[in-house]
Amino acid sequence: MSGVPRSVWLVRHGQADWNVARRYMSIADRPLTRFGERQALALARFFAARRVDVIVHSGLMRTEATAQAIKGARRIPVLADARWREASHGAWEGLTYREVMQRYPEDAARRFADPIHYAPSQGESLAQLAQRVAQAWQDLGAQFAGCRMVVVAHSGPIQALLCALMGTPPAEHWRWRIDLGSVTEVDCYPSTTILRMVNHVPPLAAGHS
């Protein structure tokens, strides 16, 4: 890597409609709910007094809307990079857990036994996710060395990156809790990374339904 960003805030997008319905959601372009919009505004308030040089999002409505809220009136680049998307759920996309177990029981058994190496039908394994996130992270370091960045993504990519940076085994990615509308911050140096904040959820403004 030719350089590293100075600081990176890893943001999970606000609530989308399929989060509420508890449906598998990765590449489906689902919108924020009204509650998700409130979460995006809470993130905007969190970042209002913080220097941000560039924002990257995964190129889906829910991450773009969150990124634009954070940008606000700043004159900074907002870039889309699909490598920060969730691992593709393939044939499971849009289904609930119960529907997956009914329609793809053998597929689900293999996936849940070893999610690192097994993918849903037509989907991605966590190893594949980790590989593309690692490349996206390396490219950020090369392109935006010394910058303060926001990356608006999804729980899986954020967990995969934290595992790589903090030396957590990929199979234990679930140990990193990443809630909707949350912020995780890392400071980056050529030889190490310092974790400053994990899964901070900025409070919503009072007085809104």
N, C-alpha and C positions, 0 to 999 in steps of 0.2 A: 504494500500500500504506500503510495507516495505521500500521503498526509492523512490527517484525521480531522473531522469537525471539532470545534471547540467544545460545544455542548449540544446534546441532542435530547429533545423531549419526544418520547414515544407516546402517542395519543391513540386510544381506541375511540372509534367513532361513537356518536350518540345512538340512542336506541332506534332501531328500525322495526318495521311492522312484523317481520318474521321473527325477530327476537321475542316479541310479545307472544306470538303463536308457537314459539319453541320449535321452529322448523329449521332443518339444516340449511345454512345459508353461507355461500362462499362467493361464487361468481354472479349470482342473481343480483340484478341492479335494483335493490329495494330502497324505498325512501325512508327518511327519518319520520318518526311519529311526532306528535306535538310535544311529548315529553322529551324525545330526542333533540328537538329544536331547542328546548330549554336547556338541555345539557350542553349543546353547542354554544349557547349564549353564556353559560357558566364558564366554559373553557375560554371564551373570548375575554371575559373579565379577568380570568387568571393570567392570561398572556398580555393584557393591555399594558402593564407596566414593565414587561420584560422585552429585552431586545431579541428580535427574531430576524434573521437575514434571508431565510428561504423556507418555504413549506412544500413538502412532498406528500402526496396522497395516492391512494391505490387506484384511482380512476373510476370509482363507482359513486353513485349519487350520495350515499350516506357518508362516505369519507370526503367527497368534494364539498358537500354542504358544511360539514364540520370544519374543514380547512378554510373555507371562505369566511366563516364566522370568526375564526381565529385571526385571519388576515385583517379583517375590518378595513380601516382606511389606510393601512400601510401600503406603500409602494414597493412591494417586494414580489419576487417571482413565486408563483404557485404552480408546481409541476406534478404531472401524473406519471406514475410508474407502476405498472400492473404487477411487478414482482413483489410488491408489498401486499398483495391480496391473500386472503385466507386460502389454505389448501383446498383444492377443488373437491367437492363432495360427489362429483360425478352423478351417477344415477340416483343418489340419495338426495340431491338438491331439492328443496321444497318439501321434503317429507318430515314427519315427526319421528321420534325414536320408535314409537310403537309401530308406525307404518314400515319403517326400515326392518324391524324385527320380523314383521309379517311377510314382507315381500322378498327380503334378501337375508334370510337367517344364516346361511353358510358364509356368505360374504361378510356379514356383520361379525360372526364368530371369529373369523380370521383377522379382521381389522381390529377388534377390541383386544385380541390376544397379543397382537404385535403391531401397533399403529405406526411404529417407525418404518417398517418395511412393507406393510400391506396397505393398499389403498382401496377405497370403495370402487365398485365397478365404474370404469371410465373416469376415475378421480385420481388424486395424488396421495402419496404417502407422506408422512411427516419428514422423512429423509429428503424427499424431493423438495418439500417446502423449505427446509433448512438450507438446502443447497442454493436455491434461487435467492433467498433472503441474504445469505452470506455474500453472494455476488452483488446484490443491490447495495449492501452496506459498504463493501469495498469500493464500489463506484462512487458512493457519496463521499468517502474519504478522499478519493482522488480529485473529485470535482469541487468539493466545498471545504477544503482544508481551512481550519481556523474560523469557520462560520458557526453561528448558533442557529440550529435547525429544529423544525417541528416535522415529524413524520406521522401522518394520520393514517392508521392502518387498522388491523384486526387483532384479536387476541392471539391467534396462532403465530403469525409472524413476529409479534412482540415477544412471545414466550420463546420462540426459536432463537431469536437474537440474544435474549438474556441468557439462555443456556450457553450459547457460544461465548459470550463475553465474560460470564461469571464462572465458567467451568462446571455447570450443572449438566449431568447426563441428559441427553435429549429425551430419554424415556421418562424423565421426571419433570418434563415441561409443565405439568399441571401444578407443580409447587409454586409457580409464579401466578398469582391470582391477578387477572387483568379485567377489571370491570368496564362496562360501557361508560363512556364519558370520562375515562381516567387518564392520568398523566404519570408517566415514568420518566425519570431524568437520569442521564448518564453524562459524565464529563470524560472526555477522551484525550489520551496522551499517546505518544508513539509507542510506549512500552506497556501501558496498562489502561484500564478503564475503571473509573470510580462511580459507583452507584449512589446517587444522591437522593433519589425519591422513587418509591414503587407504589403504583396503584393509588395515587391520590385522586380522589373524586371531588372536584371543586363544588361547593354548595350551590344549589339553585337559588335564584332570586325569589324572595318572598312575595306573596300577593298575586300569584298567577295560578290559574286553574290548569 
